[in-house]
Amino acid sequence: MQTSSERSRFRRRLLTWFDKHQRSLPWRKNRTRYRIWVSEIMLQQTQVITVIDYFQRFLKRFPNVRSLAAADEAEVLKLWEGLGYYRRARQMHAAAKKIVGEYGGRFPTAFDDVLALPGIGRYTAGAILSIADDQPLPILEGNTIRVYSRLMNFHENATSTAGQKALWQFADSLVTKNRPGDLNQALMEMGSEICVTGTPQCPRCPVMRYCESFRNGNPRELPNKGNQRIRYENLHQAAVVIRRRDRVVVRLCGPDEHWTGLWDFPRFRMNGRDSPRDIV
């Protein structure tokens, strides 16, 4: 897609497909900045199907920024329970307090103001403002990294500084004032449903003709994420369950613990050779 006319045709085909095939998701109805913000934070490293029920329960209890800001952190974490990555919930709560304190409870509309909120990066700020307000802002996240890399036939490390810069530039070249929010959602939807990890569903792709990696016969090779290695740490712990009739002892996890702010049984770290009886 070297020319503006090619990019224009690409956008038209993609939006036509999205209008016909988009999933019915609760945050796509009544697209306010607050609702899009909540959905985007929940969707980080979490599958859509998992988020739907959590989103609906969360919005029922906290329908706006003020109600979220006024809540106790423990209640926010309780509604988040099961989604994992609890830091997201704490940052959202902190951001709500900042919005109430600095913006009178109205979610900001300027990109830099949104970017300055706790827990919000360039992608999330662009997603919120493009989807809710149709501001022409690009996005780059897991699905679109894969889509853009294949469209460009981009073999450089997509996670490197240079790779991220090139992908952001490509994303910026696609977005215009014409339905930028729908375009961004369509790109993510295509990455989630068609241009998937491993074997993409190329025959179903509405913009296959514009895909350089398809022409070269190598879409499965992309994106190149370098030699990323996940490091795992084995923890050996013993939990003590103390019951008295229908009551049980739990404690509030403190700072620097794995489940800060959450309730847990008394728990002790073991060296891997101990028997649980050794700590009692």
Solvent accessible surface area in square Angstrom, and as a share of the most:
residue,aa,sasa,rsa
1,M,29,0.13
2,Q,163,0.72
3,T,67,0.39
4,S,76,0.49
5,S,57,0.37
6,E,51,0.23
7,R,54,0.20
8,S,33,0.21
9,R,103,0.38
10,F,0,0.00
11,R,33,0.12
12,R,139,0.51
13,R,95,0.35
14,L,0,0.00
15,L,11,0.05
16,T,94,0.54
17,W,30,0.10
18,F,1,0.00
19,D,76,0.40
20,K,162,0.69
21,H,100,0.45
22,Q,72,0.32
23,R,71,0.26
24,S,94,0.61
25,L,10,0.05
26,P,18,0.11
27,W,14,0.05
28,R,41,0.15
29,K,124,0.52
30,N,108,0.55
31,R,81,0.29
32,T,56,0.33
33,R,48,0.17
34,Y,15,0.06
35,R,42,0.15
36,I,2,0.01
37,W,1,0.00
38,V,0,0.00
39,S,1,0.00
40,E,11,0.05
41,I,6,0.03
42,M,0,0.00
43,L,40,0.20
44,Q,55,0.24
45,Q,144,0.64
46,T,24,0.14
47,Q,133,0.59
48,V,34,0.20
49,I,133,0.68
50,T,57,0.33
51,V,0,0.00
52,I,37,0.19
53,D,79,0.41
54,Y,36,0.14
55,F,2,0.01
56,Q,92,0.41
57,R,116,0.42
58,F,1,0.00
59,L,19,0.09
60,K,181,0.77
61,R,99,0.36
62,F,0,0.00
63,P,77,0.49
64,N,73,0.38
65,V,6,0.04
66,R,134,0.49
67,S,27,0.18
68,L,0,0.00
69,A,10,0.07
70,A,89,0.69
71,A,9,0.07
72,D,106,0.55
73,E,72,0.32
74,A,58,0.45
75,E,60,0.27
76,V,0,0.00
77,L,2,0.01
78,K,131,0.56
79,L,42,0.21
80,W,0,0.00
81,E,89,0.40
82,G,57,0.55
83,L,11,0.06
84,G,22,0.22
85,Y,126,0.48
86,Y,36,0.14
87,R,168,0.61
88,R,20,0.07
89,A,0,0.00
90,R,56,0.20
91,Q,43,0.19
92,M,3,0.01
93,H,10,0.05
94,A,45,0.35
95,A,0,0.00
96,A,0,0.00
97,K,102,0.43
98,K,58,0.25
99,I,0,0.00
100,V,44,0.25
101,G,65,0.62
102,E,112,0.50
103,Y,65,0.25
104,G,43,0.42
105,G,15,0.15
106,R,177,0.65
107,F,13,0.05
108,P,8,0.05
109,T,70,0.41
110,A,50,0.39
111,F,56,0.23
112,D,104,0.54
113,D,52,0.27
114,V,0,0.00
115,L,67,0.33
116,A,63,0.49
117,L,4,0.02
118,P,44,0.28
119,G,31,0.30
120,I,13,0.07
121,G,37,0.35
122,R,116,0.42
123,Y,38,0.14
124,T,5,0.03
125,A,0,0.00
126,G,1,0.01
127,A,0,0.00
128,I,0,0.00
129,L,0,0.00
130,S,0,0.00
131,I,8,0.04
132,A,24,0.18
133,D,51,0.27
134,D,68,0.35
135,Q,49,0.22
136,P,59,0.37
137,L,35,0.18
138,P,16,0.10
139,I,0,0.00
140,L,10,0.05
141,E,34,0.15
142,G,40,0.38
143,N,39,0.20
144,T,0,0.00
145,I,23,0.12
146,R,27,0.10
147,V,1,0.00
148,Y,1,0.00
149,S,0,0.00
150,R,3,0.01
151,L,9,0.05
152,M,58,0.26
153,N,40,0.20
154,F,29,0.12
155,H,83,0.37
156,E,114,0.51
157,N,50,0.26
158,A,0,0.00
159,T,56,0.33
160,S,41,0.26
161,T,123,0.71
162,A,75,0.58
163,G,0,0.00
164,Q,53,0.24
165,K,129,0.55
166,A,27,0.21
167,L,0,0.00
168,W,29,0.10
169,Q,106,0.47
170,F,30,0.13
171,A,3,0.02
172,D,78,0.41
173,S,47,0.30
174,L,1,0.01
175,V,15,0.09
176,T,44,0.25
177,K,175,0.74
178,N,95,0.49
179,R,80,0.29
180,P,0,0.00
181,G,0,0.00
182,D,23,0.12
183,L,1,0.00
184,N,2,0.01
185,Q,7,0.03
186,A,0,0.00
187,L,2,0.01
188,M,29,0.13
189,E,3,0.01
190,M,2,0.01
191,G,0,0.00
192,S,39,0.25
193,E,66,0.30
194,I,3,0.01
195,C,14,0.08
196,V,37,0.21
197,T,107,0.62
198,G,39,0.38
199,T,81,0.47
200,P,13,0.08
201,Q,72,0.32
202,C,22,0.13
203,P,122,0.77
204,R,143,0.52
205,C,25,0.15
206,P,19,0.12
207,V,0,0.00
208,M,63,0.28
209,R,146,0.53
210,Y,16,0.06
211,C,16,0.09
212,E,51,0.23
213,S,0,0.00
214,F,82,0.34
215,R,150,0.55
216,N,91,0.47
217,G,63,0.60
218,N,24,0.12
219,P,18,0.11
220,R,167,0.61
221,E,116,0.52
222,L,5,0.02
223,P,27,0.17
224,N,54,0.28
225,K,84,0.36
226,G,36,0.35
227,N,148,0.76
228,Q,120,0.53
229,R,218,0.79
230,I,135,0.68
231,R,227,0.83
232,Y,184,0.70
233,E,120,0.54
234,N,126,0.64
235,L,64,0.32
236,H,89,0.40
237,Q,65,0.29
238,A,11,0.08
239,A,47,0.36
240,V,45,0.26
241,V,74,0.43
242,I,87,0.44
243,R,179,0.65
244,R,175,0.64
245,R,208,0.76
246,D,138,0.71
247,R,181,0.66
248,V,63,0.36
249,V,70,0.40
250,V,65,0.38
251,R,89,0.33
252,L,91,0.45
253,C,6,0.04
254,G,21,0.20
255,P,114,0.71
256,D,150,0.78
257,E,71,0.32
258,H,127,0.57
259,W,103,0.36
260,T,40,0.24
261,G,16,0.15
262,L,24,0.12
263,W,156,0.55
264,D,19,0.10
265,F,66,0.28
266,P,25,0.15
267,R,81,0.29
268,F,99,0.41
269,R,158,0.57
270,M,21,0.10
271,N,86,0.44
272,G,38,0.37
273,R,203,0.74
274,D,51,0.27
275,S,47,0.30
276,P,80,0.51
277,R,208,0.76
278,D,97,0.50
279,I,58,0.29
280,V,154,0.89
